[in-house]
Amino acid sequence: MKEKKHLEASCLKLGLERHGQPVLSEISCTFKPYELTAVVGPNGAGKSSLLQCLAGALKPTSGRIELDGQDAEQVPAARRARLSAFLPQAEVPAWSLSSADLVALGLLPWGRPADREQRVSAALNLVDAQQFADRPVTQLSGGELRRVQLARLLVGEAPLLIADEPTAALDIRHQLQLMQNFRRQADAGKTVVLALHDLSLAARFCDRVLLLQGGQLRAQGTAEDVFTPALIGDVYGVSCEFRWRDGVADFVPLDLL
Ligand SMILES: Nc1ncnc2c1ncn2[C@@H]1O[C@H](COP(=O)(O)OP(=O)(O)OP(=O)(O)O)[C@@H](O)[C@H]1O
């Protein structure tokens, strides 16, 4: 089957229960090609659960995910693996693979492409991790390992990229580099969905923001729509300011409410 360059993913009244507790309720939203979407919200709001449903790692309890209008549950697993690439929030390597071999796992849905080594090397370059290529992943620092895992996400050709808190372990240079990478991926036509805690990075790089609270979609829209002191103050329980300059927002949390 012809590989897709672009993919639209939708959640239709998505609901999820974990251990009998509702953690997502009636979430309806669409992720489009050329768009970088940030999923934000307090701890436990349901960001990871939503991303896991989108990636096919969790099965919704109600509602559904559609990929270009087709019910995702009807898409064969091998095909779904070529449509979306997913980086979970925390992933501890179980084996002592080299970084290059870990990155190459991101190419598995496409078999063993002839230019595998060049692709792995290019992906490691994207995250400034080429110097770790031969190093066992068990001998990397937390942020170095995260960059190698990000290279695994970026090495393939999936039109939908999903990453859960990709910047969390990274220093500021590598956070900026990574967000620029994701921006370029979206500008080239990919559908990019990131769970983020850093509201300034979300405002600066993302086209759309989904704000979750208690498993519900509290707001969605542009950063200007969603990042108001009243709404963010209410959802996170902090007084705050957004200082906008040329489309760049500095988010300043001021005090607990
Ligand atoms: N493996 C699990 N089993 C049962 N409940 C879970 C599991 N993982 C998460 N939960 C619950 O699901 C809800 C949503 O969690 P989720 O991890 O999706 O939130 P989150 O917004 O990603 O949070 P954080 O910002 O802390 O990563 C929480 O109430 C959490 O306690």
The ligand as an SDF file (V2000), in Angstrom:
LIG
                    3D

 31 33  0  0  0  0  0  0  0  0999 V2000
   -1.2600    2.7140   34.7700 N   0  0  0  0  0  0  0  0  0  0  0  0
   -2.2920    3.3440   35.3380 C   0  0  0  0  0  0  0  0  0  0  0  0
   -3.2540    2.6720   35.9870 N   0  0  0  0  0  0  0  0  0  0  0  0
   -4.3050    3.2910   36.5610 C   0  0  0  0  0  0  0  0  0  0  0  0
   -4.4810    4.6310   36.5550 N   0  0  0  0  0  0  0  0  0  0  0  0
   -3.5510    5.3580   35.9390 C   0  0  0  0  0  0  0  0  0  0  0  0
   -2.4190    4.7560   35.3040 C   0  0  0  0  0  0  0  0  0  0  0  0
   -1.6560    5.7480   34.7750 N   0  0  0  0  0  0  0  0  0  0  0  0
   -2.2840    6.8970   35.0610 C   0  0  0  0  0  0  0  0  0  0  0  0
   -3.4090    6.6650   35.7690 N   0  0  0  0  0  0  0  0  0  0  0  0
   -4.3780    7.6850   36.2370 C   0  0  0  0  0  0  0  0  0  0  0  0
   -4.9710    8.2830   35.1030 O   0  0  0  0  0  0  0  0  0  0  0  0
   -5.1440    9.6730   35.3100 C   0  0  0  0  0  0  0  0  0  0  0  0
   -4.4940   10.4300   34.1750 C   0  0  0  0  0  0  0  0  0  0  0  0
   -3.0810   10.1550   34.2040 O   0  0  0  0  0  0  0  0  0  0  0  0
   -2.1240   10.6210   33.0440 P   0  0  0  0  0  0  0  0  0  0  0  0
   -0.8130    9.9230   33.2600 O   0  0  0  0  0  0  0  0  0  0  0  0
   -2.8090   10.4620   31.7540 O   0  0  0  0  0  0  0  0  0  0  0  0
   -2.0110   12.1880   33.3930 O   0  0  0  0  0  0  0  0  0  0  0  0
   -0.9860   13.2930   32.8760 P   0  0  0  0  0  0  0  0  0  0  0  0
   -1.8080   14.4990   32.5610 O   0  0  0  0  0  0  0  0  0  0  0  0
   -0.1420   12.7500   31.7980 O   0  0  0  0  0  0  0  0  0  0  0  0
   -0.1370   13.5580   34.1850 O   0  0  0  0  0  0  0  0  0  0  0  0
    1.4160   14.0310   34.4090 P   0  0  0  0  0  0  0  0  0  0  0  0
    1.4840   15.4880   34.0620 O   0  0  0  0  0  0  0  0  0  0  0  0
    1.5820   13.8050   35.8860 O   0  0  0  0  0  0  0  0  0  0  0  0
    2.2860   13.1430   33.5830 O   0  0  0  0  0  0  0  0  0  0  0  0
   -4.5630    9.9940   36.6910 C   0  0  0  0  0  0  0  0  0  0  0  0
   -5.6340   10.0610   37.6100 O   0  0  0  0  0  0  0  0  0  0  0  0
   -3.6840    8.7980   36.9860 C   0  0  0  0  0  0  0  0  0  0  0  0
   -3.6360    8.5570   38.3770 O   0  0  0  0  0  0  0  0  0  0  0  0
  1  2  1  0
  2  3  1  0
  2  7  2  0
  3  4  2  0
  4  5  1  0
  5  6  2  0
  6  7  1  0
  6 10  1  0
  7  8  1  0
  8  9  2  0
  9 10  1  0
 10 11  1  0
 11 12  1  0
 11 30  1  0
 12 13  1  0
 13 14  1  0
 13 28  1  0
 14 15  1  0
 15 16  1  0
 16 17  2  0
 16 18  1  0
 16 19  1  0
 19 20  1  0
 20 21  2  0
 20 22  1  0
 20 23  1  0
 23 24  1  0
 24 25  2  0
 24 26  1  0
 24 27  1  0
 28 29  1  0
 28 30  1  0
 30 31  1  0
M  END
$$$$
